[in-house]
Amino acid sequence: MRLNLKRTVVLALFFAVANFVMAANSADGSKLWFTNFTLPSNYNGPKISSVVISEKSPTFDLIHNELTGSLDNLFSQKTKSKAKAVAGSVYVGTFNDEFIAQAISAENIKNSGSEGFVIKYLANEEITIIAAQTDKGCLYGTYHFLRALRTNPQAITSSEIVENPSYDRRILNHWDNLDGTVERGYAGHSIWLWDELPEKLNPRIIEYARANASIGINGTVLNNVNASPNILKAEYLQKVKVVADALRPYGIQVYLSVNFSSPKILGGLPDSDPLKPAVKSWWENKVAEIYQIIPDFGGFLVKANSEGQPGPQDYGRTHADGANMLADALNPYKGIVMWRAFVYNPSGGDRAKQAYKEFKPLDGQFRKNVMIQVKNGPVDFQPREPISPLFGAMEHTTLIPELQITKEYLGFSDHWAYLGTLFQEFLQTDTYQKGRNTTVARVTDGQIFNDSITCIAGVANIGQDINWCGSHSAQANWYVFGRLAWNPDLHAKEIANEWLEQTFSHNTTFIDEMSRVMMESREAVVNYMTPLGLHHLMGWSHHYGPEPWCEIPGARPDWLPTYYHKADSFGIGFNRSSTGSNAVEQYAEPLQSMFDDPQLCPEKFLLWFHHLPWDYTMSNGRELWDELCYKYSEGVTQAERFRATWQNMEEYVDERRFRETSEKLDTQVKEAIWWRDACLLYFQTFSKREIPAELDKPVHKLDELKRLKFDMTHHN
Amino acid sequence: MRLNLKRTVVLALFFAVANFVMAANSADGSKLWFTNFTLPSNYNGPKISSVVISEKSPTFDLIHNELTGSLDNLFSQKTKSKAKAVAGSVYVGTFNDEFIAQAISAENIKNSGSEGFVIKYLANEEITIIAAQTDKGCLYGTYHFLRALRTNPQAITSSEIVENPSYDRRILNHWDNLDGTVERGYAGHSIWLWDELPEKLNPRIIEYARANASIGINGTVLNNVNASPNILKAEYLQKVKVVADALRPYGIQVYLSVNFSSPKILGGLPDSDPLKPAVKSWWENKVAEIYQIIPDFGGFLVKANSEGQPGPQDYGRTHADGANMLADALNPYKGIVMWRAFVYNPSGGDRAKQAYKEFKPLDGQFRKNVMIQVKNGPVDFQPREPISPLFGAMEHTTLIPELQITKEYLGFSDHWAYLGTLFQEFLQTDTYQKGRNTTVARVTDGQIFNDSITCIAGVANIGQDINWCGSHSAQANWYVFGRLAWNPDLHAKEIANEWLEQTFSHNTTFIDEMSRVMMESREAVVNYMTPLGLHHLMGWSHHYGPEPWCEIPGARPDWLPTYYHKADSFGIGFNRSSTGSNAVEQYAEPLQSMFDDPQLCPEKFLLWFHHLPWDYTMSNGRELWDELCYKYSEGVTQAERFRATWQNMEEYVDERRFRETSEKLDTQVKEAIWWRDACLLYFQTFSKREIPAELDKPVHKLDELKRLKFDMTHHN
């Protein structure tokens, strides 16, 4: 079977690459968006020849090294370190600095938050100032400056740049297990190398910190939300401390996922009932122990009473009881609890409704330092979902949007799917919960509600692969998450452009062509996997490839595709309208009415909310079955086009990344066809209709596809 | 210039065809949907050998002739006329007939309106009964029966058929001038042949009456809404009388368009002020005169104070004043006034808002026999428009939906654009004016409001062409209008299927393939003419072909495309949102909020309601400019596909209609390319962006296209 063979090749390659980590060169992807570290040929920004930093701190030291090293490279000359600003200086410091205090307006100083910065070019003096309230702000300003030099140098000289992050906490969630595997990781094993800690720190952790800081990420949850209690053992906390110490100068706080049963499992208590004094005091002691060695520890991420994880409901307590107990323990140290809303069970009715039903009634019951972490959509990181109805609906509770950077459902690291469009579609969706223009971004970043701390989380796609992310294209998703976490109003296309330029080439043809590919790439995946609102058609457990037919004896029905697509001789789709599960009722108007009416429902969500007959007439006059065929075919056509465009880009890309990306695109085209064939042939057993003659015929046979089985253990 | 040449050929052909009218044969299109007058090969309906009709009337005579003649053909044997029902009889009569009264349930008799019918097959006796309250109902039952025999014979024997029309009055509007030209007619000159009347009746008028009756049309406005006062001269009324007499047995009432200045022009009064007693009495006398010779005369259609036509506002009176005056004159005879809401002027702000602004405040002021006739969309029969906001908004006034069967804006008779989808999209649009499920159909057919009479109108596409409509495909639009006027809940696809079967062939491959083409055909036109909510890009005056650049010195701005597309260096589209003309405010929720928000606005209406930047990100990740290019290209691809599909149909279609339709499709493909090139090259002068490389390049040059000028006088 050809497909099987291909997987084997990919996996073999994967391990070959993993062994090469230490032999990285400039074109292997290891340098991420620092790879094309050159000025554009038409550079018209300031000429920098010296660096002035008078203040001292580990972060200022780091800024100094970053600037001198980077500018040496960019300007091909030795950048001097000076005590006083002269023409050609970049001058970095806080607003306490006298020179800076005079140069920056009181207004801009006032408007700068603790992580904000101002970049001001003094044209007469030919001095560039990077200023902030804190050294951390100066660090972000430095990376902004270095990015601007390489992608938009005129921005530096043309007007004052004033930036503040939209979210206070911009956090990666690593689903890394203590045994080194990574759940839903497609880039090799965990970079933490727990076994070598605390004695030895993986040097790539420093590169990781730098990469994160350069895009504004300021927090990281080191371990999987399906958390081993062991992470809280003294022995592991010593390892965590070493990592935290390494990340600190880069402004990155460390957080941990905790197992709610830790008091019982680690502490030997009879149970972990959050209302029991012994349990509370176990947590208080544990928290005190953590802060003693990691004074800036960020807090806990908790997956409780979800997919088999323990939680307060095991003892008849609510999510609020559990979260508040942890919050009280963390509060003296300003630690936070990130409590996940990803809860559902097979007996709870429509899975898409359950998180709302569970958490909405608890609004107002959580401590101020508890945040509810909610996945973007109401099911689970599908190629496209409507927003979770919780966003905007809990005005007394801070919600953390949780995005998945790793592509569990969008082709792993094999398919080029730029998630900037997905993230942006989500963040800019108007919840209408407080009227017009209460977008997800605005109801979560503190503009609408009175949140004391705001936060956004992304599930990392990072591993030991030499290119960090399993493919070169996947690096863009780490990048765009950071950039949108800093400012959700940035445009996915601008971010694609700046990523392409920093990663590959200044050539505008290359950037234009490839950013067009990137912008369309997620839609292509939607088209060939789950068009028109379909979802959850993927393979059992590993979630790779199409298995819309999947039936596992005794399996939870809500883990099976048939639960979601509900294809039958009548039609297809999940009736979540008012005549069905009524999931639409959880949305504000006008979304509620729109989603409820098939005629008004955006066709991209049609089968998410409606079960419709195969001959249902679409807006373009086609019948639903035909349109489904068209969409699947369009996805294949798009993937083929992406490959063809990339083939034209050879002159702009180094040999290795060109070849590796070409191979990935070959895989993507093959698998797009696999998805198309599997889904159409399977659904055809219900629709009993022909695939329109003008479309390409399936190249596979349904029974062959059904026989495919993958061993995906290596992918963790 | 190739395009010009092509037009000449088409026009030459047109006159050649016109001369052939009298030499019609079964495959020239003259027999419309009676052409394939055969039983399907797998016929499983009743075997009919005799006809029993005991009642007498001109209509019953007609039914008798229709049945015996038709059944002779269908069953290839002489159908007997019998006095008593026997096995193999079709028995036609009113519920007064004793045999019928016994056979039909009281329930079904009670539910039959004056034009409804019941068809019941007595299996034991092998007798088919067609029964109704009136001979007119029997006529509709007869045509239903004949249609069912040919397309779905099992329906006759499997269960009782009970039908009533949804609209009371189902009216064609002929925009025929007294000089024989037809405004917006693309099928030759008027069939009325006024000059030969009253002495001689064009025999095709009988065929016309039969065709209309067979699809349930029961009224016709003989003359153009831009009405010559002369139609009301005694001399013309004598001509009208002859036509009315010919149509009467077919259940078709005659109506006339009147010029509001008739009292002044014909009667020699100083003016036509509707509140002046002299004017009123002139109309009273004129109406009396009409009814004396045409006792079942339907009423008047009036285009007043619109596009230069006279009206009550010339005298400071309102539309209600004018309409009510006419209504009072007609009321004693049960005549109605159909008063058009198609009013707008260049100084009235956004044209799309004007009809609502003018008429909504008058709700409740009209007489019971006044109906306001409203075009489907708020501008003017564009390939796609949102519904007019008047529908559902005037609960005390009966509204007449006005549809355009002739394709003024959809490629004349040259392009295959099946309007079933357009009509259905419109009729099934939910106005939400009285909450959910207050569709246009339901707010106009009497289900929601307390209308005393309901009415629907279609602007005819009929002329002297041997095929009646200028092309074979255009016949379907006459057909589907009638069928949807009878029952707006019929599906456009089913109607396409039955039209194809009756017109061409019983072959299921042919029907399946061609009904797929038909269902998509209107969207193709939208794509290559006015995608994404664009509108009014066509040529000046004749409205043929693309002229988005059109500027005529001194022209009304609201007749120029730039008024509508508003392309500029920033972007494209008409801002009718709350930040623009606020046309959205005229719609009910949730439509209002949906249309107002570019993110929620259906993309098919995006540029109707919004002016958006060229790099606006569409839902699929593409930039607006690219998406526009894709849509125009898709339209061309679709037209090419339609032609290819038709080429495969040669075996199912007679030589002449196959060839003529092939030629039309060749024209359509060429003109789709013309439209694509003209619009994209013109808009490109603003967007300054490239057409995506993967799409076909324009084959024309913009300056060449701009130089094209058409003499379209022959098309009237």
Interface residues (C-beta under 8 A of the other chain):
Chain A: T421 Q424 E425 Q428 T429 D430 Y432 R436 H491 A492 K493 E513 R516 M519 E520 S521 R522 E523 E589 P590 L591 S593 M594 D596 D597 Q599 L600 P602 K604 D615 T617 S619 N620 G621 R622 E623 D626 R641 A644 P692 A693 E694
Chain B: T421 Q424 E425 Q428 T429 D430 Y432 R436 H491 A492 K493 E513 R516 M519 E520 S521 R522 E523 E589 P590 L591 S593 M594 D596 D597 Q599 L600 P602 K604 D615 T617 S619 N620 G621 R622 E623 D626 R641 A644 T645 P692 A693 E694
